[in-house]
Amino acid sequence: MFNGSTIHGLRGTSRLRHPVEIPLLVTCILLAVVIYVLWIALMTWLILVPEPTGAGAQLRDLILEAPDSSITQLLLAAPALPLILWVLRALMYAQMRAQSVQMSPTQFPEGYRMVVEAAQQFGLRRVPDAYVTLGNGVINAFASGHGFRRFIVVHSDLFEVGGSARDPEALRFIISHEVGHHAAGHTSLWRVVIMNLMGNIPLLGMALSRAQEYTADNHGYAIAPRGTAGAMGLISAGKYLGAQVNTHALADRATREKGLWLHLVNWGSTHPVNTWRAHALRDRSRPGRIMIRPRESTAWFPPTHPAGSDWSDIWPTPAQVLERLDSTRPLVPAEEQFGRYPGVTYQVPRDQLRWASPVPVPAAPAGFQPSGYGFHGYSASAGTQAPGGAAPSQGTTPAPGSTAQPGGNPGNIQPGPEGSV
């Protein structure tokens, strides 16, 4: 339940675990024990007191005479939940073995190597099975198990990004994320039982699930830091448009999009919302947020557009936006705005585009021709001050004209020391 059958002892790879995961898990375990104790007490009362009076009679009628109610179903399913989940996991594993394509040294060997290398680095005692299943347009991957067996499944539409024509590091990040679920003990039967029980408890169960996802993201980052931008682009905009997603713009919105409704969306989600997740992967100096959005002071760049929570009277008019569109351009131009495709050669590297400043710069004069990674006369190097942007500050905030990226090579601005998200 804690170390995922690794060689690292009971606590597993604790340096990669989100700091609130274990406290939330312990809370959930204690609450689950209370639920089962109450269930035993209730069943004992129903047997020993067959004809109660008053409120007891009403409670007995509610439980026994309304078999379709959620309360009755929960009471009936609670003791059998471990067995039900064991059977469902057995069927899922059998389905993968019967229907999907298994990675091996001779079938999808590059993807399989990513699985094996992640298992080795995280200290797993055995290499989990790995399968590619038909995605039918779904971008997803997941980790599960049955008994002592562990496996990961990657949908075909996601697995396609692993080719050299697209983004192998993004696939490496996602595979390492899924293997990280195994290393952190998230796929054990008893952990899954706890998660299913707590899924009916407002806020608590979903908070634990989001903490587990941050833990898995830490595992992905530990092996493939250069895959973070590709992974966030992929899950936010898909396998074609993902290469055009600016990671800084996505991460900074986590600090500016605010309000109760936005927090309710996050609180009801099993995964951190994409903006918060991108913010956590970019800034490695602090853990990812579970309940409350990151502070606006942690944004790296000035805003380029009003947030959805801002008053509507400050939103620009169409004429104002058109004027800005005509007078500015992205710092790093993209040859193809609507996605990147295999078999096509692009001059601008993916990461140069995804880690560029999101602040627009003045448009080139009429008749000006682009060349290389930027436009003649405008610098796209680290440290460039974008017109109208803020100067770089102390700490991990880069200059708005930079192309800073976590895990980048020397010369790029680093976001800070590695730590728990």
N, C-alpha and C positions, 0 to 999 in steps of 0.2 A: 504493500500500500504506500510505502514511503520511498524506497530506493529502487523499485522497478527491477529487481534481480540483477543489480550491478555489483561490481567488486568494491564499491565505495562505502560499505557499511550501511547501518540503518538509515542514516540521514541522506544517503545518495549524493548527488552532485549539488550540495547545498549552496555553493556560491552562485549557481545559476537559477536558484529557486526564488520566486517572488517572495518578499519578506512576510506578506500577510497570508500566504497560502496555507502554511501549517497551522497558524492560529485559527483560521477559518475552518480548516479541516477538523481540528480538535473540537471546535464548537459544534460542528455538524455531527461528529461522532457522538458527543454527549447528548445532543438533542435526539439523535436516532435511538440511543439507549432509552431515553425517557419515553419516546413514542412506543417502543416495544414493551416497556414496563406497563405503560398505560393500556396497551392493547391486551396484555395478559390479564391485567386487573379487570378490564371491561368484559373479556370473555368469561372470566371466573364469575363475575357478577351475573351475567346472563344465564349461566348454568345454575348457579346456586339460588338465584332469586327469579323463579319462572313467572311469578305473578306480582310484579311490583305495583305500587299505587302512586298517584300524584304525578310529579315530574318524571319519576322513574318509569312509569308506564308509558308516558309520551316518548321518552328516549328509546325504550325498547321497541315501540311501534315504528319509530323513525328508522331504526336499524334493520329490523326484521321484516317489516311490511313494505319497504320501498327498496327492492333489490336493485333498481336502476339508478339510485342516487349515488353521487360521487362519494359520500361518506361511507355507504355500505360497500361500494367497490374497493375503496381504500382499505377498509377493515379486513375484507376478504383477501385482498392481494398482499397486504403487508407481510404476513408470515411466509408466503410463497414467493416473495419478490426475488430472493437469491436464486431459487430454482428456475423461475421464469426467465430471468436474465441469463442464467447459465445455458438454458435451451436456446434462447434467441441468439446468443453469441456463437453457439455451436452451429446453428443454421447459417449464420452470416459467414462464418469461416468456411463451411462446406460449400456455400454458394460461390465464394471467391475461388476455391480450389476447383470447382466444376465449370465455372463460366468465364473466369478472367484469365489474363495472360500473366504467367509467373515470370518475374525477372530472375535471371540466372547469369552465369558466366558466358553463356552463348546467346541469350535473349535479352535485349536491352542491357548489355553489359555495362555501359557507362552509367545508366541510372542505378543499376545494382551495386556498382562500386561506391556510389554516393551513400547507399544504405549501409554497406559494410564499413566504410570509413567512419561514418557517424556512430555506428554501434561500437567500433573499436575505441574511438575517442571518448565516448561517454561511459565506457567500462561495462557494457552489457556482456553477460556471460555467453549468450548465444545470439546469433544474427537472426533478426526477425524475418519471416517471409515477406515478400514484397510483390504486389500485383498491380497490373494496369487493367482497369475496367472501362468499358464503354461509357463515355461521358454524356453523349448526346447534347453537347453544348454546356453542360454543367462544369464549372471550375471549382473543383473540390479535391481534397485528400483527407484521409482519416487514419487513425490508428486504433487497433482493437486487439482482442485476444480471446483465447478459449483454453481453459485449463492453464497449463504452464506454457502454452504456445502464444507467440506474439506475431502480429503481422501489420503491415501498413498497406493501404490501397490508394492509388493515385488515379484519378479520372483521366481518360485519354486526352481531353481538351486541355488539361493542365500539363500533362506529361509532355505535350508537344513543344512547350517552351524550352525544353532542355536541349534542343538541337543547337549547334554552333551558330546557325543562322538567326537564332532568337536570343535566348538568355539562359545559358546553362547554370549560372550562379543563382538565378532566381529559383530554379528547380532544386539546386543543392540546399538552399535555405529552407525550402518547404519540406523536403525529405528529412533534413536534419531536425526541423520542427516536429515532425511526426515521430521520428525515432526518439526525440527528447521527451515526448509524452510517455514512452515506454521507460526511459531512464528515470523519470521522475515518479514512476509508480501510478500514473494516471489511468492505466488500462487494466489494473488488477480488478478482479470481480468485486471485491469488497468496496473498493473505491467507487466503482460504478453503481453499486447498490446504494451507497451513501448519497451519490449525486442524484440518483433517481428519487430517493426519499426527500431530499432537501429541495428538489425542483418544485415541490408544492409549497415551500415556505417562501413567502415574498422576500425579495432582496438577498437573503442569505445564500441560497443555492446558486443563484446566478453570479453572485460576487465571487464565490469559490471557483466557479467555472472560468470566469474572466482571469482570476489570478493564475489558474493553471495554464491558460493560453499565453499569458505573459511569460510564465516559466518556460513554456515550449519555445516561444520567440527568443528567449535568452539562449536556449540551446541552438536554435538556428543561427543566431548571430555569432555564437562562439565558433562555428565552423565556416560560415559563409557571410561575413559582414558586408561584402560587396554585392550580395544578393538581396539586401534589404529593399533597395529602391525597386528592383524588378518584382519582388514578391508583393510589395504594396501596390504597385501599378497593376499587377495581374489580378489581385483580388478586388481592386477598386474599379478597374475599367476593362478587364478582359485581356485575352492573350494577344490581340492585335493592337489595341489602343494603350495597353499598359506601358509601352515604351515611351509614350508621350506624357505620362503623368509626372508632374513636378512634385518631388517628395517634400521639398521645403514648403510649397504652397499648401500641401495636404496637412503637414505637421503643424504649421502655424495656425491653421484654422481651428485646431484643437483648443487653442488658447483664447480665441475670439468668438467662436460660436458658443453661446451660453443660453441659459434659461431653463426653467423647469421641464419643458417638453423635451428638450434635447437630453437632459439627464435621465428622464424617464425611459427614453429609447435605449440608453446605455444600460440602465439598471435592469431592464427586461431582457437583455441580450446575453447569450452564452459566451460571446466573444467581445472584446473591447471594440468600440466603434472604430472605423478605419482611421479617422483623424487622430484619435487618442493613441492608437496603436503605432501610427507613423511617428508621432511625437516621441513616444517611448523608445522606438528603435533609433531615432536620430540622436536623442540626448541620453547618453549612457551614464550620466552622472547621478541619476535618480530613478527610482522604480516607476513603472507605469501606473497611471491613476486608475483606481478601482471604482470610486464613487463620485468624486468631484473633479471637474475639468482642470487641466494645468493652468497655472497662473499666466496672465497675459504678458508678464515681464519675461517669460521664458521663450517668447517668440523671437525668431532670429531676424526677421525682416519686417519692414513697415507694411501695413495693410494696403492692398491694391484695390479693394472693393469693400463696401459695407457688409457687415455680418448680417445674417438673417434675423438676429435678435435686436438689431439697431432700429431706431424709429424710422418709419418709411419716409418721413419728410426730408431725411438727409440722403436718400437714395438719389443717384444722378438721373437726369432726364435723358431720353434717347439722343438728343443733340449733343449733350455733354459727353456721352460715351462714344458717339461716333467721332467727335473731335479728337478724343484721346486715342481711339483706334487708328485714326489717320495720322497722328503725330508721333506715335510711339511704336515700338516693336519689341518682341522678346529679346532678352540679352543673347541667347543662343537660338538661332533660327532652326526650324525643323523642315526638312525637305518635303515630308509628307505628314500633314496634320492628322489624318484619319487612320493612323496605324502603321505598323511596319510588317513587312511580309517576307517570307523566305524567298530566296532567289533574286532579291533586289539588293543592290549595293547602295549603302547610305554613307555619306561623307561624315556626318556628325555622329560620334559615338553615342551609344545609348546613355551611358552615365553622364556624359557631358551635358546632355539635354535634361536628364532627370534631376541632376543636382545643381542646375544653374539657378541664379537668383530669379525669383518670381517677379521682381520689380521691373516693369518695362523701362526701356531706355529710348532716347529720341530716335525717330525714324531716320533712315538714311536719305540723303538728298536724292532728287529725281535723277534717274539714269545711273544710280550707284549700283555696282555689281558685287554680290557676295563672293567670298572666297574662303576656302578652308573651313575652320570651325566657327568663324564669326564673320563680321563685316569689316572691310578695310576701314581703318580710322577709328574703330571702337575696340577696346580691349575686352577680352573675355577671361582674362587671367585672374587668379586669386588676388583679392585685395582691391579690385577696382571699385570706385565709389559710384554707385548708380545715381543719376540725377534725381534729386528729390528724396533720396534714401537717407537712412540714418548712418552715421559713422559707426565703425565697429567699436564694441565696448570690451571691457575686461571679461575673462572667463571663456565660455564656449560659444559666444555669439560672433559669427563671421561677418565680414563685410558684405553688404547686399550685392556687390558685383562678383562675389566669389562663386566657385563651383565646389563648395565643401561637401564632403561625403564621408560618412563613417566607414572605417576600414579602408580608406583610400591609400594610394601610394604616397611617398614623400613629396611634399610640395602642396598637398591639399590640406586644408584646415581640418584638424581633428575635433570631434565633438566632446571630447573628454575621456576620462578613464573608463575602462569597461567596468560594469557593475550590474547589480540586479535591476531588472525593469519592474 
